[in-house]
Amino acid sequence: MRKLILLTLLAVLSGVPARAQFAGNGSTTVSVTVGPEAAIQVDTTSTALSTTGTVFNDYTGTTNFTYKIRTGASSGTGTITLQVTADFSPSGGPSVASPPTAGDTLAYTCTVSSPGTGCSGSQTSSTTTSTPVATFGANARSAKAGNSGSVSWTLTNDPRYQTGSYSATVTVTVSAT
């Protein structure tokens, strides 16, 4: 009889599900540290330079870009620079590093929408150093969709260039502190 009662009691207890009792609510604190950031998108992978008007006018073209930036609130800065990272090829045409005639250049002017400040006057591109496109001061903040800018190129049209197609790679860099 004792065994039957014990078995019945075990059967009843094992069929009872365990239930946790919870009540009330909880909370958490969400925090974030927002730091300086920068990004740039060049709007086209290739900029064709062309000449118009009379013979031997310089070649011109424009590269557009969109940038996003956030610099530090009190002492932050930012820059957009460019550098010719692969000179014109094949050989026989224009060259940034070793032009066929002294004074041949790949020069540019630039514009950038606020909060950036564009470069002033004409700049000469280089294969050895980065050259300025835009600068940003402390607490510079672009629009979420980005802000616009452009580089307008001028390449000397030298009669010493051999006929053919030539291309160079220009790397555009943005940074923020």
C-alpha angles and dihedrals in degrees: 000000000000090000091052093051091047092049091047091049091049091049092051094047094047091054094056110094118224112242127195118216116221127174138162129029141273139215141206136198115234116202135176136185111217112204137180114291137172137184135174134195120194105215096222134028092219134036115197114212115209140174129227135183123021124012119283095019109152120268114252138184142148133238115200124202142179121219137190121198143168119181129190116284100238110018106007124131137181141192143193113207137169136208134183098241096177118030122224114293149233100041122252097061135070119333132188095197099039112015116192090235125034109252096033105133145171096224130175146187122206143204129196131180121238135312085042127072115219127227114272121239126340119332126200115226120231141202093209106045139028115252127208127267103158142352131206131201132210118311094013110165126180127205116277089247090049135249128263135246140160143203116214110204130208119187119188111247101222119184087219091071112106114234115263143082119298133182138185131191119236118191116208116201132189126193138175136192 
